[in-house]
């Protein structure tokens, strides 16, 4: 009798475990989708604000130098701020470590495929002094700030964005190198 009860209850236990695993995986998939959607929201903002000469693929390195090598305290101090922000913005060391880790994990994305309605903002031609190259944005501070790397013939810089009233805005840029 006890064995029979145990056998009858066992499928219920397995069903419960399976449901819990399913719910947990759905939750992590939702978090991943939200993260990607937030990155694409920032990328869309960057494209819409551009003059239309952004290379059609994001970058992870500049020449043979990985962008992550530029993620250092001195390059993440923003002093030339706009939009009513007059105090310097300095990214704390803990966030620099986080950003460096995130920059290491970014991959090349086809912007023209992600945003077919914004194809006029991208180019497949590498024209000196005209074509800009950008990395995927990295979000931090609970998705209220983002940073990405942008480069052109004349130099490379990190651009800092902030979400204000549900809209992204560029607040600062800091040069990493200049020609």
C-alpha positions as CSV (number, residue, x, y, z in Angstrom):
1,X,0.0,0.0,0.0
2,X,2.8,2.5,0.9
3,X,4.7,1.6,-2.2
4,X,1.6,2.2,-4.3
5,X,1.1,5.6,-2.7
6,X,4.7,6.5,-3.3
7,X,4.5,5.5,-6.9
8,X,1.3,7.6,-7.4
9,X,2.9,10.6,-5.7
10,X,6.2,10.4,-7.6
11,X,4.9,11.6,-10.9
12,X,3.4,14.6,-9.1
13,X,6.8,15.4,-7.6
14,X,8.4,15.2,-11.0
15,X,5.7,17.3,-12.6
16,X,6.2,20.0,-9.9
17,X,10.0,20.0,-10.4
18,X,9.5,20.2,-14.2
19,X,7.1,23.2,-13.8
20,X,9.6,25.0,-11.5
21,X,12.4,24.4,-14.0
22,X,10.2,25.7,-16.8
23,X,9.2,28.9,-14.8
24,X,12.8,29.6,-13.9
25,X,14.0,29.2,-17.5
26,X,11.2,31.5,-18.8
27,X,12.3,34.1,-16.2
28,X,15.9,34.0,-17.4
29,X,14.9,34.1,-21.0
30,X,12.7,37.2,-20.2
31,X,15.7,38.9,-18.5
32,X,17.9,38.1,-21.5
33,X,15.3,39.5,-23.9
34,X,14.9,42.7,-21.8
35,X,18.7,43.1,-21.8
36,X,18.9,42.8,-25.6
37,X,15.8,45.1,-26.0
38,X,17.5,47.8,-23.8
39,X,20.7,47.5,-25.8
40,X,18.8,47.8,-29.1
41,X,16.8,50.8,-27.8
42,X,20.1,52.6,-27.1
43,X,21.5,51.5,-30.5
44,X,18.4,52.8,-32.2
45,X,18.9,56.2,-30.4
46,X,22.5,56.3,-31.6
47,X,21.5,55.6,-35.2
48,X,18.7,58.1,-35.2
49,X,21.0,60.9,-33.9
50,X,23.7,60.0,-36.4
51,X,24.3,61.8,-39.7
52,X,24.1,58.5,-41.6
53,X,27.7,57.3,-41.9
54,X,27.9,54.5,-39.3
55,X,29.5,51.3,-40.5
56,X,26.9,48.6,-40.8
57,X,28.6,46.3,-38.3
58,X,29.5,47.1,-34.7
59,X,33.1,46.7,-33.6
60,X,34.9,44.9,-30.8
61,X,38.3,46.2,-31.6
62,X,40.0,49.1,-33.4
63,X,42.7,47.8,-35.7
64,X,44.2,45.0,-33.7
65,X,43.5,46.7,-30.3
66,X,40.5,45.3,-28.4
67,X,38.2,48.1,-27.1
68,X,38.3,46.5,-23.7
69,X,42.0,47.7,-23.4
70,X,40.7,51.3,-23.4
71,X,38.3,50.7,-20.5
72,X,40.4,52.4,-17.8
73,X,39.6,55.0,-15.1
74,X,41.2,57.9,-17.0
75,X,39.1,57.3,-20.1
76,X,35.9,57.1,-18.1
77,X,36.1,60.5,-16.6
78,X,33.7,62.8,-18.4
79,X,34.4,66.5,-17.9
80,X,32.8,68.1,-21.0
81,X,29.2,67.5,-20.1
82,X,26.2,69.1,-21.6
83,X,22.4,69.4,-21.1
84,X,22.7,71.3,-17.8
85,X,25.1,68.9,-16.1
86,X,28.1,71.0,-15.1
87,X,29.8,68.7,-12.6
88,X,32.3,66.1,-13.9
89,X,31.1,62.5,-14.1
90,X,33.6,59.9,-13.0
91,X,32.8,56.2,-13.3
92,X,33.8,54.5,-10.0
93,X,36.4,51.7,-10.0
94,X,33.7,49.0,-9.4
95,X,31.8,50.1,-12.4
96,X,35.0,50.3,-14.5
97,X,35.6,46.6,-13.6
98,X,32.0,45.8,-14.6
99,X,32.2,47.7,-17.9
100,X,35.5,46.1,-18.8
101,X,33.9,42.7,-18.3
102,X,30.9,43.6,-20.4
103,X,33.0,45.1,-23.2
104,X,35.0,41.9,-23.3
105,X,31.7,40.0,-23.9
106,X,30.2,42.1,-26.7
107,X,30.1,40.7,-30.1
108,X,29.9,42.1,-33.6
109,X,26.3,42.8,-34.6
110,X,24.9,43.6,-38.1
111,X,23.2,47.0,-37.4
112,X,21.6,47.0,-40.9
113,X,19.9,43.7,-40.2
114,X,18.8,44.7,-36.7
115,X,17.2,48.0,-37.9
116,X,16.2,47.6,-41.5
117,X,14.1,50.8,-41.3
118,X,17.3,52.7,-40.4
119,X,19.5,51.4,-43.2
120,X,20.0,54.9,-44.5
121,X,21.9,55.6,-41.3
122,X,24.5,52.9,-42.0
123,X,27.0,52.3,-44.7
124,X,29.1,49.4,-46.0
125,X,31.8,51.7,-47.4
126,X,34.8,52.7,-45.3
127,X,35.4,56.3,-46.4
128,X,38.2,58.1,-44.6
129,X,36.9,61.1,-42.5
130,X,33.3,60.1,-43.1
131,X,32.6,56.6,-41.8
132,X,32.1,56.1,-38.1
133,X,32.5,52.8,-36.3
134,X,30.7,52.0,-33.0
135,X,30.6,49.2,-30.5
136,X,27.4,47.8,-29.0
137,X,26.3,49.9,-26.0
138,X,26.8,48.6,-22.5
139,X,24.0,49.5,-20.0
140,X,24.7,50.0,-16.3
141,X,23.2,51.6,-13.2
142,X,19.9,49.7,-13.6
143,X,19.7,50.5,-17.3
144,X,19.6,54.2,-16.7
145,X,23.1,54.8,-18.2
146,X,24.9,53.5,-21.2
147,X,28.3,53.7,-22.7
148,X,29.7,52.8,-26.1
149,X,32.9,53.3,-28.1
150,X,32.9,55.4,-31.3
151,X,35.8,55.9,-33.6
152,X,36.5,57.6,-36.9
153,X,39.7,58.6,-38.8
154,X,40.5,61.4,-36.4
155,X,40.1,59.6,-33.1
156,X,38.2,57.3,-30.7
157,X,36.1,58.1,-27.7
158,X,33.7,56.7,-25.2
159,X,30.2,58.3,-25.2
160,X,28.1,58.4,-22.1
161,X,24.3,58.3,-22.3
162,X,21.6,58.7,-19.7
163,X,18.0,57.8,-19.8
164,X,15.9,60.8,-18.7
165,X,12.1,60.6,-18.6
166,X,12.2,57.4,-20.6
167,X,14.3,58.9,-23.4
168,X,18.0,58.4,-24.1
169,X,20.3,61.4,-24.4
170,X,24.1,61.8,-24.9
171,X,25.6,63.7,-22.0
172,X,29.4,63.4,-22.4
173,X,32.2,62.1,-24.5
174,X,35.8,61.4,-23.6
175,X,38.6,61.0,-26.1
176,X,40.7,57.9,-25.9
177,X,43.0,58.9,-28.7
178,X,43.1,61.7,-31.2
179,X,45.0,62.1,-34.4
